[in-house]
């Protein structure tokens, strides 16, 4: 290989590597990506992946639900339905300082045992998040 061909191949490789790395996600994008991953995990029945970003000190429903109880609730709901679908609407992410965030959204949750959903409900959800290193952890949730 000639010197010019080697330089061209090296430059192409460098461009591909830099493009693959891409820009770092900002905090809003990281939180939204985490919520998307949690949604996918819920829809596919992977409770472990759903629970991964839930902090050990998580609380919900006015303090009546802790991390363990949330995991049991998610497992129960997954076992009760062959399929669960979630559509998020009107997501708002508010960053507070450099280590907290509040995310609110409406969600349409559908489920059932057949090919088509036989149940559905709209929820208004507000969640609290805390930065833990490079990751955002879910620390609270309220829904109605």
Rosetta constraint file for C-alpha pairs under 8 A:
AtomPair CA 1 CA 5 HARMONIC 6.22 0.50
AtomPair CA 1 CA 6 HARMONIC 6.35 0.50
AtomPair CA 2 CA 6 HARMONIC 6.16 0.50
AtomPair CA 3 CA 7 HARMONIC 6.24 0.50
AtomPair CA 4 CA 8 HARMONIC 6.17 0.50
AtomPair CA 5 CA 9 HARMONIC 6.10 0.50
AtomPair CA 6 CA 10 HARMONIC 6.04 0.50
AtomPair CA 7 CA 11 HARMONIC 6.03 0.50
AtomPair CA 8 CA 12 HARMONIC 6.16 0.50
AtomPair CA 9 CA 13 HARMONIC 6.23 0.50
AtomPair CA 10 CA 14 HARMONIC 6.20 0.50
AtomPair CA 11 CA 15 HARMONIC 6.21 0.50
AtomPair CA 12 CA 16 HARMONIC 6.23 0.50
AtomPair CA 13 CA 17 HARMONIC 6.15 0.50
AtomPair CA 14 CA 18 HARMONIC 6.15 0.50
AtomPair CA 15 CA 19 HARMONIC 6.04 0.50
AtomPair CA 16 CA 20 HARMONIC 6.08 0.50
AtomPair CA 17 CA 21 HARMONIC 6.38 0.50
AtomPair CA 18 CA 22 HARMONIC 6.45 0.50
AtomPair CA 25 CA 29 HARMONIC 5.67 0.50
AtomPair CA 25 CA 30 HARMONIC 5.90 0.50
AtomPair CA 26 CA 30 HARMONIC 6.19 0.50
AtomPair CA 27 CA 31 HARMONIC 6.18 0.50
AtomPair CA 27 CA 95 HARMONIC 7.77 0.50
AtomPair CA 28 CA 32 HARMONIC 6.15 0.50
AtomPair CA 28 CA 93 HARMONIC 6.26 0.50
AtomPair CA 28 CA 94 HARMONIC 7.95 0.50
AtomPair CA 28 CA 95 HARMONIC 7.47 0.50
AtomPair CA 29 CA 33 HARMONIC 5.94 0.50
AtomPair CA 30 CA 34 HARMONIC 6.16 0.50
AtomPair CA 30 CA 135 HARMONIC 7.74 0.50
AtomPair CA 30 CA 136 HARMONIC 7.39 0.50
AtomPair CA 31 CA 35 HARMONIC 6.27 0.50
AtomPair CA 31 CA 136 HARMONIC 6.31 0.50
AtomPair CA 32 CA 36 HARMONIC 6.16 0.50
AtomPair CA 33 CA 37 HARMONIC 6.17 0.50
AtomPair CA 34 CA 38 HARMONIC 6.16 0.50
AtomPair CA 34 CA 53 HARMONIC 7.56 0.50
AtomPair CA 34 CA 136 HARMONIC 7.80 0.50
AtomPair CA 35 CA 39 HARMONIC 6.09 0.50
AtomPair CA 36 CA 40 HARMONIC 6.20 0.50
AtomPair CA 37 CA 41 HARMONIC 6.14 0.50
AtomPair CA 37 CA 49 HARMONIC 7.98 0.50
AtomPair CA 37 CA 50 HARMONIC 7.46 0.50
AtomPair CA 38 CA 42 HARMONIC 6.17 0.50
AtomPair CA 38 CA 49 HARMONIC 6.83 0.50
AtomPair CA 38 CA 50 HARMONIC 4.60 0.50
AtomPair CA 38 CA 51 HARMONIC 7.67 0.50
AtomPair CA 39 CA 43 HARMONIC 6.20 0.50
AtomPair CA 39 CA 50 HARMONIC 7.35 0.50
AtomPair CA 39 CA 86 HARMONIC 6.77 0.50
AtomPair CA 40 CA 44 HARMONIC 6.10 0.50
AtomPair CA 41 CA 45 HARMONIC 5.89 0.50
AtomPair CA 41 CA 46 HARMONIC 4.81 0.50
AtomPair CA 41 CA 47 HARMONIC 6.55 0.50
AtomPair CA 41 CA 49 HARMONIC 5.78 0.50
AtomPair CA 41 CA 50 HARMONIC 5.18 0.50
AtomPair CA 42 CA 46 HARMONIC 6.05 0.50
AtomPair CA 42 CA 47 HARMONIC 6.44 0.50
AtomPair CA 42 CA 50 HARMONIC 6.03 0.50
AtomPair CA 42 CA 74 HARMONIC 7.86 0.50
AtomPair CA 42 CA 78 HARMONIC 7.69 0.50
AtomPair CA 42 CA 84 HARMONIC 7.35 0.50
AtomPair CA 43 CA 83 HARMONIC 6.92 0.50
AtomPair CA 43 CA 84 HARMONIC 5.18 0.50
AtomPair CA 43 CA 85 HARMONIC 5.76 0.50
AtomPair CA 43 CA 86 HARMONIC 7.32 0.50
AtomPair CA 44 CA 84 HARMONIC 7.97 0.50
AtomPair CA 45 CA 78 HARMONIC 6.21 0.50
AtomPair CA 46 CA 50 HARMONIC 6.36 0.50
AtomPair CA 47 CA 51 HARMONIC 6.10 0.50
AtomPair CA 47 CA 71 HARMONIC 7.25 0.50
AtomPair CA 47 CA 74 HARMONIC 6.93 0.50
AtomPair CA 47 CA 75 HARMONIC 6.56 0.50
AtomPair CA 48 CA 52 HARMONIC 6.12 0.50
AtomPair CA 49 CA 53 HARMONIC 7.97 0.50
AtomPair CA 50 CA 54 HARMONIC 7.94 0.50
AtomPair CA 51 CA 71 HARMONIC 6.74 0.50
AtomPair CA 53 CA 136 HARMONIC 7.17 0.50
AtomPair CA 53 CA 137 HARMONIC 4.98 0.50
AtomPair CA 53 CA 138 HARMONIC 5.98 0.50
AtomPair CA 54 CA 58 HARMONIC 6.51 0.50
AtomPair CA 54 CA 67 HARMONIC 6.99 0.50
AtomPair CA 54 CA 137 HARMONIC 5.67 0.50
AtomPair CA 54 CA 138 HARMONIC 4.73 0.50
AtomPair CA 54 CA 139 HARMONIC 6.52 0.50
AtomPair CA 55 CA 67 HARMONIC 7.26 0.50
AtomPair CA 55 CA 137 HARMONIC 5.52 0.50
AtomPair CA 55 CA 138 HARMONIC 5.64 0.50
AtomPair CA 55 CA 139 HARMONIC 5.48 0.50
AtomPair CA 56 CA 67 HARMONIC 6.19 0.50
AtomPair CA 56 CA 139 HARMONIC 7.99 0.50
AtomPair CA 57 CA 66 HARMONIC 7.30 0.50
AtomPair CA 57 CA 67 HARMONIC 6.96 0.50
AtomPair CA 57 CA 139 HARMONIC 6.48 0.50
AtomPair CA 58 CA 66 HARMONIC 5.61 0.50
AtomPair CA 58 CA 67 HARMONIC 5.32 0.50
AtomPair CA 58 CA 138 HARMONIC 6.81 0.50
AtomPair CA 58 CA 139 HARMONIC 4.30 0.50
AtomPair CA 58 CA 140 HARMONIC 5.38 0.50
AtomPair CA 59 CA 63 HARMONIC 5.24 0.50
AtomPair CA 59 CA 64 HARMONIC 7.22 0.50
AtomPair CA 59 CA 65 HARMONIC 5.59 0.50
AtomPair CA 59 CA 66 HARMONIC 4.70 0.50
AtomPair CA 59 CA 67 HARMONIC 6.72 0.50
AtomPair CA 59 CA 139 HARMONIC 6.42 0.50
AtomPair CA 59 CA 140 HARMONIC 4.95 0.50
AtomPair CA 59 CA 141 HARMONIC 6.83 0.50
AtomPair CA 60 CA 64 HARMONIC 6.29 0.50
AtomPair CA 60 CA 65 HARMONIC 4.94 0.50
AtomPair CA 60 CA 66 HARMONIC 6.47 0.50
AtomPair CA 60 CA 140 HARMONIC 5.38 0.50
AtomPair CA 60 CA 141 HARMONIC 4.81 0.50
AtomPair CA 60 CA 142 HARMONIC 5.66 0.50
AtomPair CA 61 CA 65 HARMONIC 5.94 0.50
AtomPair CA 61 CA 141 HARMONIC 6.92 0.50
AtomPair CA 61 CA 142 HARMONIC 5.37 0.50
AtomPair CA 61 CA 143 HARMONIC 7.32 0.50
AtomPair CA 62 CA 142 HARMONIC 7.38 0.50
AtomPair CA 65 CA 69 HARMONIC 5.62 0.50
AtomPair CA 65 CA 70 HARMONIC 6.35 0.50
AtomPair CA 66 CA 70 HARMONIC 6.15 0.50
AtomPair CA 67 CA 71 HARMONIC 6.32 0.50
AtomPair CA 68 CA 72 HARMONIC 6.40 0.50
AtomPair CA 69 CA 73 HARMONIC 6.10 0.50
AtomPair CA 70 CA 74 HARMONIC 6.15 0.50
AtomPair CA 71 CA 75 HARMONIC 6.18 0.50
AtomPair CA 72 CA 76 HARMONIC 6.09 0.50
AtomPair CA 73 CA 77 HARMONIC 6.20 0.50
AtomPair CA 74 CA 78 HARMONIC 6.14 0.50
AtomPair CA 75 CA 79 HARMONIC 6.15 0.50
AtomPair CA 76 CA 80 HARMONIC 6.18 0.50
AtomPair CA 77 CA 81 HARMONIC 6.59 0.50
AtomPair CA 78 CA 82 HARMONIC 7.30 0.50
AtomPair CA 78 CA 83 HARMONIC 7.69 0.50
AtomPair CA 78 CA 84 HARMONIC 7.38 0.50
AtomPair CA 81 CA 111 HARMONIC 6.17 0.50
AtomPair CA 81 CA 112 HARMONIC 5.18 0.50
AtomPair CA 81 CA 113 HARMONIC 5.43 0.50
AtomPair CA 82 CA 111 HARMONIC 7.46 0.50
AtomPair CA 82 CA 112 HARMONIC 5.98 0.50
AtomPair CA 82 CA 113 HARMONIC 4.73 0.50
AtomPair CA 82 CA 114 HARMONIC 7.23 0.50
AtomPair CA 83 CA 111 HARMONIC 5.33 0.50
AtomPair CA 83 CA 112 HARMONIC 5.66 0.50
AtomPair CA 83 CA 113 HARMONIC 6.47 0.50
AtomPair CA 83 CA 114 HARMONIC 7.97 0.50
AtomPair CA 83 CA 117 HARMONIC 7.64 0.50
AtomPair CA 84 CA 109 HARMONIC 7.09 0.50
AtomPair CA 84 CA 110 HARMONIC 5.62 0.50
AtomPair CA 84 CA 111 HARMONIC 4.35 0.50
AtomPair CA 84 CA 112 HARMONIC 6.97 0.50
AtomPair CA 85 CA 108 HARMONIC 7.95 0.50
AtomPair CA 85 CA 109 HARMONIC 5.68 0.50
AtomPair CA 85 CA 110 HARMONIC 5.00 0.50
AtomPair CA 85 CA 111 HARMONIC 6.19 0.50
AtomPair CA 86 CA 107 HARMONIC 6.53 0.50
AtomPair CA 86 CA 108 HARMONIC 5.70 0.50
AtomPair CA 86 CA 109 HARMONIC 4.67 0.50
AtomPair CA 86 CA 110 HARMONIC 6.49 0.50
AtomPair CA 87 CA 107 HARMONIC 5.51 0.50
AtomPair CA 87 CA 108 HARMONIC 5.12 0.50
AtomPair CA 87 CA 109 HARMONIC 6.63 0.50
AtomPair CA 88 CA 105 HARMONIC 6.60 0.50
AtomPair CA 88 CA 106 HARMONIC 5.88 0.50
AtomPair CA 88 CA 107 HARMONIC 4.49 0.50
AtomPair CA 88 CA 108 HARMONIC 6.57 0.50
AtomPair CA 89 CA 105 HARMONIC 5.89 0.50
AtomPair CA 89 CA 106 HARMONIC 5.08 0.50
AtomPair CA 89 CA 107 HARMONIC 5.92 0.50
AtomPair CA 89 CA 108 HARMONIC 8.00 0.50
AtomPair CA 90 CA 104 HARMONIC 7.87 0.50
AtomPair CA 90 CA 105 HARMONIC 5.29 0.50
AtomPair CA 90 CA 106 HARMONIC 6.19 0.50
AtomPair CA 91 CA 103 HARMONIC 6.96 0.50
AtomPair CA 91 CA 104 HARMONIC 5.75 0.50
AtomPair CA 91 CA 105 HARMONIC 4.34 0.50
AtomPair CA 91 CA 106 HARMONIC 7.15 0.50
AtomPair CA 92 CA 103 HARMONIC 5.54 0.50
AtomPair CA 92 CA 104 HARMONIC 5.29 0.50
AtomPair CA 92 CA 105 HARMONIC 6.31 0.50
AtomPair CA 93 CA 101 HARMONIC 6.95 0.50
AtomPair CA 93 CA 102 HARMONIC 5.94 0.50
AtomPair CA 93 CA 103 HARMONIC 4.50 0.50
AtomPair CA 93 CA 104 HARMONIC 6.73 0.50
AtomPair CA 94 CA 101 HARMONIC 5.51 0.50
AtomPair CA 94 CA 102 HARMONIC 5.22 0.50
AtomPair CA 94 CA 103 HARMONIC 6.28 0.50
AtomPair CA 95 CA 99 HARMONIC 7.93 0.50
AtomPair CA 95 CA 100 HARMONIC 6.10 0.50
AtomPair CA 95 CA 101 HARMONIC 4.33 0.50
AtomPair CA 95 CA 102 HARMONIC 6.59 0.50
AtomPair CA 96 CA 100 HARMONIC 5.01 0.50
AtomPair CA 96 CA 101 HARMONIC 5.24 0.50
AtomPair CA 96 CA 102 HARMONIC 7.58 0.50
AtomPair CA 98 CA 131 HARMONIC 7.86 0.50
AtomPair CA 99 CA 130 HARMONIC 5.53 0.50
AtomPair CA 99 CA 131 HARMONIC 4.73 0.50
AtomPair CA 99 CA 132 HARMONIC 7.81 0.50
AtomPair CA 100 CA 128 HARMONIC 7.44 0.50
AtomPair CA 100 CA 129 HARMONIC 5.59 0.50
AtomPair CA 100 CA 130 HARMONIC 4.63 0.50
AtomPair CA 100 CA 131 HARMONIC 6.23 0.50
AtomPair CA 101 CA 128 HARMONIC 5.92 0.50
AtomPair CA 101 CA 129 HARMONIC 4.99 0.50
AtomPair CA 101 CA 130 HARMONIC 6.51 0.50
AtomPair CA 102 CA 126 HARMONIC 7.05 0.50
AtomPair CA 102 CA 127 HARMONIC 5.71 0.50
AtomPair CA 102 CA 128 HARMONIC 4.71 0.50
AtomPair CA 102 CA 129 HARMONIC 6.17 0.50
AtomPair CA 103 CA 126 HARMONIC 5.76 0.50
AtomPair CA 103 CA 127 HARMONIC 5.18 0.50
AtomPair CA 103 CA 128 HARMONIC 6.48 0.50
AtomPair CA 103 CA 129 HARMONIC 7.77 0.50
AtomPair CA 104 CA 124 HARMONIC 7.64 0.50
AtomPair CA 104 CA 125 HARMONIC 5.57 0.50
AtomPair CA 104 CA 126 HARMONIC 4.26 0.50
AtomPair CA 104 CA 127 HARMONIC 6.21 0.50
AtomPair CA 105 CA 124 HARMONIC 6.16 0.50
AtomPair CA 105 CA 125 HARMONIC 5.43 0.50
AtomPair CA 105 CA 126 HARMONIC 6.62 0.50
AtomPair CA 106 CA 122 HARMONIC 6.91 0.50
AtomPair CA 106 CA 123 HARMONIC 5.57 0.50
AtomPair CA 106 CA 124 HARMONIC 4.56 0.50
AtomPair CA 106 CA 125 HARMONIC 5.95 0.50
AtomPair CA 107 CA 122 HARMONIC 5.59 0.50
AtomPair CA 107 CA 123 HARMONIC 5.14 0.50
AtomPair CA 107 CA 124 HARMONIC 6.52 0.50
AtomPair CA 107 CA 125 HARMONIC 7.36 0.50
AtomPair CA 108 CA 120 HARMONIC 6.85 0.50
AtomPair CA 108 CA 121 HARMONIC 5.71 0.50
AtomPair CA 108 CA 122 HARMONIC 4.53 0.50
AtomPair CA 108 CA 123 HARMONIC 6.41 0.50
AtomPair CA 109 CA 120 HARMONIC 5.49 0.50
AtomPair CA 109 CA 121 HARMONIC 5.45 0.50
AtomPair CA 109 CA 122 HARMONIC 6.38 0.50
AtomPair CA 109 CA 123 HARMONIC 7.59 0.50
AtomPair CA 110 CA 117 HARMONIC 5.93 0.50
AtomPair CA 110 CA 118 HARMONIC 7.57 0.50
AtomPair CA 110 CA 119 HARMONIC 5.60 0.50
AtomPair CA 110 CA 120 HARMONIC 4.15 0.50
AtomPair CA 110 CA 121 HARMONIC 6.61 0.50
AtomPair CA 111 CA 117 HARMONIC 5.01 0.50
AtomPair CA 111 CA 118 HARMONIC 6.35 0.50
AtomPair CA 111 CA 119 HARMONIC 5.47 0.50
AtomPair CA 111 CA 120 HARMONIC 6.41 0.50
AtomPair CA 112 CA 116 HARMONIC 7.11 0.50
AtomPair CA 112 CA 117 HARMONIC 4.76 0.50
AtomPair CA 112 CA 118 HARMONIC 5.05 0.50
AtomPair CA 112 CA 119 HARMONIC 6.14 0.50
AtomPair CA 113 CA 117 HARMONIC 7.32 0.50
AtomPair CA 113 CA 118 HARMONIC 7.49 0.50
AtomPair CA 114 CA 118 HARMONIC 7.49 0.50
AtomPair CA 123 CA 143 HARMONIC 6.35 0.50
AtomPair CA 123 CA 144 HARMONIC 5.55 0.50
AtomPair CA 124 CA 143 HARMONIC 5.47 0.50
AtomPair CA 124 CA 144 HARMONIC 5.40 0.50
AtomPair CA 125 CA 141 HARMONIC 7.10 0.50
AtomPair CA 125 CA 142 HARMONIC 5.81 0.50
AtomPair CA 125 CA 143 HARMONIC 4.40 0.50
AtomPair CA 125 CA 144 HARMONIC 6.81 0.50
AtomPair CA 126 CA 141 HARMONIC 5.70 0.50
AtomPair CA 126 CA 142 HARMONIC 5.37 0.50
AtomPair CA 126 CA 143 HARMONIC 6.43 0.50
AtomPair CA 127 CA 138 HARMONIC 7.13 0.50
AtomPair CA 127 CA 139 HARMONIC 7.55 0.50
AtomPair CA 127 CA 140 HARMONIC 5.44 0.50
AtomPair CA 127 CA 141 HARMONIC 4.26 0.50
AtomPair CA 127 CA 142 HARMONIC 6.46 0.50
AtomPair CA 128 CA 138 HARMONIC 6.03 0.50
AtomPair CA 128 CA 139 HARMONIC 5.46 0.50
AtomPair CA 128 CA 140 HARMONIC 4.79 0.50
AtomPair CA 128 CA 141 HARMONIC 6.29 0.50
AtomPair CA 129 CA 136 HARMONIC 6.19 0.50
AtomPair CA 129 CA 137 HARMONIC 5.43 0.50
AtomPair CA 129 CA 138 HARMONIC 4.61 0.50
AtomPair CA 129 CA 139 HARMONIC 5.36 0.50
AtomPair CA 129 CA 140 HARMONIC 7.04 0.50
AtomPair CA 130 CA 136 HARMONIC 5.53 0.50
AtomPair CA 130 CA 137 HARMONIC 5.26 0.50
AtomPair CA 130 CA 138 HARMONIC 6.60 0.50
AtomPair CA 130 CA 139 HARMONIC 6.59 0.50
AtomPair CA 131 CA 135 HARMONIC 5.81 0.50
AtomPair CA 131 CA 136 HARMONIC 4.41 0.50
AtomPair CA 131 CA 137 HARMONIC 6.19 0.50
AtomPair CA 132 CA 136 HARMONIC 5.81 0.50
AtomPair CA 132 CA 137 HARMONIC 6.60 0.50
